[in-house]
């Protein structure tokens, strides 16, 4: 026996209305069409479900039992419709993979903006550097990667890319340093300094800038933590190169931040699988991030 769910719901409407004509009126169908579906359903179950009379219909025992199941089916479909309608409005769950300085401020505020627009949206975040974040999206473990690239290093992957904009590099100096005026600094003037190296990608950028300026940086300390990097600068007299995004979150009082004279830096972008923007919750997050960046983060 294989029951047609649509006919079960038609049967439910007739049973609740108490007549075939009443069911037809609610469904917006003709009475003969409704009667035919009831007849076919009775053939499927192999027995009568309704007893017809001039005053309406009466359910048989089989009809009473089927009605209980029909009510359950209608309830489940109603719940499914409500959930899908909520998802269509942008609610749902989104997993975001992002690097530490983005997670320190930009990503939380983007999620807050997305949830303000769609209160039912939920978000999970994973702290990953760009290569690992992109891998997570490719593997389906994340929906959106917040990533960055330098001019000398690009991620050539088969993902959709939304460029947010530049995130300039800044020189961080001890407050007592002779160049600590806040004026733009030529990196060549720091050829003899001790350096604090950051993440692998940021360290590669520092080395590329230094090579172009004619020296190899003496990296004495290494840390991925942008707060710890400033602490090393303040305590040891070393210098470091940090992105503006990290310094907007926190800058120690005993260091001085100066722009690079060449204005170099990284470009921040969003990566997602092609077609993911058609998922309302993902689109809500992407739009919130683009809007926040355009407003100056």
Buried (B, 14 or more C-beta within 10 A) or exposed (E): EEBEEEBBBBBBBBBBBBBBBBBBBEBEBEBEEBBBBBEEBBEBBEEBBBEEEEEBBEBBEBBEEBBEEBEEBBEEEEEEEEEEEBBEBBBBEBBBBBBBBBBBBBBEEBBEBBBEBBEBBBBEBBEBBBBBBBBBBBEEEBBBBBBBBBEEBEBEBEBBEBEBEBBBBBBBBBEEBEBBEEEEBEBEEBBEBBBBBBBEBBBBBBBBBBEEBEBEBEBEBBBBBBBBBBBBBBEEEBBBBBBBBBBBBEBBEEBBBBBBBBEBBBBBBBBBBEEBBEBBBBBBBBBBBBEBBEEEB
